[in-house]
């Protein structure tokens, strides 16, 4: 298990995310580790309007440090299209075969 060799403990609890990031290489916006203010959230996915969705107070949490970079990301057309069909070897009927009779 590779995670057994990690320096820090893995925290899979329901506690708010605590970033370990200390620097942002190639950042468009400098790193700012600031707790966001709690807001009311719907208990059920999909939000209100469906009736029966209870409201609860969200715990303070850290925003995604790469939120700006992710929002501004625009992939190239080449990144969105499937790769070209590449033939790594010739068809079997066009490949010369040799019988090897040795050990």
PyMOL commands that set and color helices and strands:
alter all, ss='L'
color gray80, all
select helices_A, chain A and resi 2-5+67-72+77-80+92-94
alter helices_A, ss='H'
color red, helices_A
select strands_A, chain A and resi 35-36+40-42+55-57+61-62
alter strands_A, ss='S'
color yellow, strands_A
deselect
rebuild
show_as cartoon
